[in-house]
Amino acid sequence: MQRVAPSPIEQDFVTWATTALPGVHVSTRVPTSLPAQFVRVLRGSGVRRNLSQSSPSLVVECWGSTDAQAWSLASRVWALLSAPDLDRIGSTWLSDAECTEPVNFPDAASGRPRYVFTFYPLTILEERS
């Protein structure tokens, strides 16, 4: 019997976005020492759609020193994820994807500007033995 599992899209996003956004810190954690701008991604829940596809969600947080800088970073990342030819993020294959629009949601603890949106890809499940 063939077994499948969700793809490591959170880790794949970090690697992919680090390459796509030179000079921008990308991680699943907020750095101890906050850089001028950075992206944090968190994998949300998802559901298996059929025998070969899953629909996870990724919460994408784009931080900056100013609202304008945070917005600029969010719009860059949003544009990359909304590209019509995006069919892969690292080892994760996509068959479709959509994003909510970025929302101004400053960090409550630090007061730093931050825009947040959710990415909803339709991914291909990975074979596991």
C-alpha positions in Angstrom: 0.0 0.0 0.0 1.3 3.4 -0.9 1.6 5.8 2.0 1.7 9.6 1.7 2.5 12.4 4.1 2.3 16.2 4.1 5.2 18.0 2.5 7.7 20.0 4.6 6.3 23.3 3.2 7.3 25.4 6.2 10.9 24.5 5.9 10.8 24.6 2.1 9.3 28.1 2.3 12.2 29.3 4.5 14.8 28.0 2.1 12.9 29.3 -1.0 12.2 32.8 0.4 15.8 33.2 1.7 17.0 32.7 -1.9 14.2 34.9 -3.4 14.7 37.7 -0.9 18.5 38.3 -0.6 19.5 40.1 2.6 16.1 39.4 4.3 16.1 37.1 7.3 13.5 34.4 6.9 12.7 31.9 9.7 9.9 30.1 11.6 11.0 32.1 14.7 11.3 35.7 15.6 15.0 36.5 16.0 16.3 37.4 19.4 17.9 40.5 18.0 15.3 42.0 15.6 16.8 42.9 12.2 15.4 45.9 10.3 13.2 43.6 8.3 12.4 39.9 8.4 9.8 37.3 7.4 8.4 34.7 9.8 6.3 31.8 8.5 4.1 29.5 10.5 2.4 26.4 9.2 -1.2 26.4 10.1 -3.5 23.4 9.8 -4.7 21.9 6.6 -6.7 19.0 5.3 -6.1 16.2 2.9 -8.2 16.9 -0.3 -7.9 13.5 -2.0 -5.4 10.7 -2.5 -2.6 12.9 -3.6 -3.3 16.5 -2.5 -3.3 18.4 0.7 -4.3 22.1 1.5 -2.1 23.4 4.3 -2.0 27.1 5.3 1.0 29.2 5.9 0.8 32.4 8.0 3.3 34.9 6.6 4.5 37.8 8.8 6.5 40.6 7.2 8.2 42.8 9.7 9.9 46.2 9.2 11.3 49.2 11.0 8.5 51.3 9.6 5.0 50.7 8.3 6.2 51.5 4.8 9.1 49.0 5.0 6.9 46.2 6.4 4.3 46.9 3.7 7.0 46.9 1.0 8.3 43.5 2.2 4.8 42.1 2.5 3.9 43.2 -1.0 7.1 41.6 -2.4 6.5 38.2 -0.7 2.8 38.3 -1.7 3.7 39.0 -5.3 6.1 36.0 -5.3 3.5 33.7 -3.8 0.8 34.9 -6.2 2.8 34.4 -9.3 0.8 32.5 -11.9 3.7 30.3 -12.8 4.6 29.3 -9.2 4.5 25.5 -9.2 7.0 24.6 -6.6 8.4 25.9 -3.3 11.6 23.9 -2.6 10.7 20.2 -2.7 7.0 21.0 -2.3 5.0 20.8 -5.5 1.9 23.0 -5.9 -1.1 22.5 -8.1 -2.8 25.8 -7.1 -2.4 28.6 -4.5 -4.0 31.8 -3.3 -3.2 34.4 -0.7 -5.3 36.7 1.5 -4.3 40.3 1.2 -1.8 41.7 3.8 -3.3 43.1 7.0 -1.5 45.8 9.1 -1.1 43.9 12.4 1.7 45.4 14.5 3.5 43.1 17.0 1.9 43.6 20.4 5.0 42.8 22.4 7.5 45.0 20.6 5.2 47.5 18.8 7.2 46.8 15.6 5.3 47.3 12.3 4.2 44.0 10.7 1.9 43.0 7.9 0.4 39.5 7.9 -1.3 37.4 5.3 -2.2 33.7 4.8 -1.0 31.6 1.9 -3.2 28.6 0.9 -1.4 26.3 -1.4 -2.8 23.0 -2.8 0.2 20.7 -2.4 1.1 17.3 -3.7 1.5 14.8 -0.9 4.8 13.0 -0.6 5.3 9.3 -0.8 6.5 7.6 2.4 7.5 4.0 2.9 
